[in-house]
Amino acid sequence: LWDSVEAEPALTPAERLTAARGRALCEQLVGLALAMRGEFAAAVPPMDRSIAVAEASGDRWLHAVMTIRRALVHLMAGDRAAADAD
């Protein structure tokens, strides 16, 4: 879905930002859900993708929020050093 949305040439810059926010939020929700199930190794890649999408969008607020949420996953996993790095 997201690849087809982002490939749409008719999107305005505002629509592209909205799409990036949607994709980042979906990725982080997957990561948080996996972490809540105790599947920490599987939780980190979607969190990483959420940060990558946010960074590529240029939305600094979104990037900060996704990074904070990845830190939460690291804390849930007991990895204080990775959480502090985020």
C-alpha positions as CSV (number, residue, x, y, z in Angstrom):
1,L,0.0,0.0,0.0
2,W,2.5,2.6,1.1
3,D,4.8,2.0,-1.9
4,S,2.0,2.6,-4.3
5,V,0.9,5.8,-2.4
6,E,4.4,7.2,-2.3
7,A,4.9,6.5,-6.0
8,E,1.8,8.5,-7.0
9,P,3.2,11.5,-9.0
10,A,0.1,13.6,-8.4
11,L,0.6,13.9,-4.7
12,T,1.1,17.4,-3.3
13,P,4.0,18.0,-0.8
14,A,1.4,18.1,2.0
15,E,-0.1,14.8,0.8
16,R,3.4,13.2,0.7
17,L,4.0,14.3,4.2
18,T,0.7,12.9,5.3
19,A,1.6,9.6,3.6
20,A,5.0,9.5,5.3
21,R,3.4,10.2,8.7
22,G,0.9,7.4,8.1
23,R,3.6,4.9,7.1
24,A,5.8,5.8,10.0
25,L,2.9,5.5,12.5
26,C,1.9,2.1,11.1
27,E,5.4,0.8,11.3
28,Q,5.8,1.9,14.9
29,L,2.5,0.5,15.9
30,V,3.6,-2.9,14.6
31,G,6.9,-2.6,16.6
32,L,5.1,-1.6,19.7
33,A,2.6,-4.4,19.4
34,L,5.4,-6.9,18.9
35,A,7.2,-5.5,22.0
36,M,4.0,-5.8,24.0
37,R,3.9,-9.5,23.1
38,G,7.5,-9.9,24.2
39,E,8.9,-10.3,20.7
40,F,11.7,-7.8,21.1
41,A,14.0,-8.9,18.3
42,A,11.0,-8.7,15.9
43,A,9.9,-5.3,17.3
44,V,13.1,-3.4,16.5
45,P,13.1,-3.6,12.6
46,P,9.6,-1.9,12.3
47,M,10.7,0.7,14.7
48,D,13.9,1.3,12.6
49,R,11.7,1.6,9.5
50,S,9.5,4.1,11.2
51,I,12.5,6.3,12.0
52,A,13.9,5.9,8.4
53,V,10.5,7.0,6.9
54,A,10.4,10.0,9.3
55,E,13.9,11.0,8.5
56,A,13.3,10.7,4.7
57,S,10.2,12.9,5.1
58,G,12.2,15.7,6.6
59,D,9.6,16.0,9.4
60,R,11.8,16.6,12.4
61,W,8.9,16.3,14.9
62,L,8.0,12.9,13.5
63,H,11.6,11.7,13.5
64,A,11.9,12.7,17.2
65,V,8.7,10.9,18.2
66,M,9.6,7.7,16.3
67,T,13.0,7.7,18.0
68,I,11.5,8.2,21.4
69,R,9.1,5.3,20.7
70,R,12.0,3.0,19.6
71,A,13.7,3.9,22.9
72,L,10.5,2.7,24.7
73,V,10.8,-0.6,22.9
74,H,14.4,-0.9,24.0
75,L,13.4,-0.2,27.6
76,M,10.7,-2.8,27.4
77,A,13.4,-5.3,26.2
78,G,15.6,-4.3,29.1
79,D,18.2,-2.7,26.9
80,R,18.9,0.6,28.8
81,A,22.0,1.4,26.7
82,A,20.1,1.4,23.4
83,A,17.2,3.3,25.0
84,D,19.7,6.0,26.2
85,A,21.3,6.1,22.8
86,D,17.9,6.9,21.2
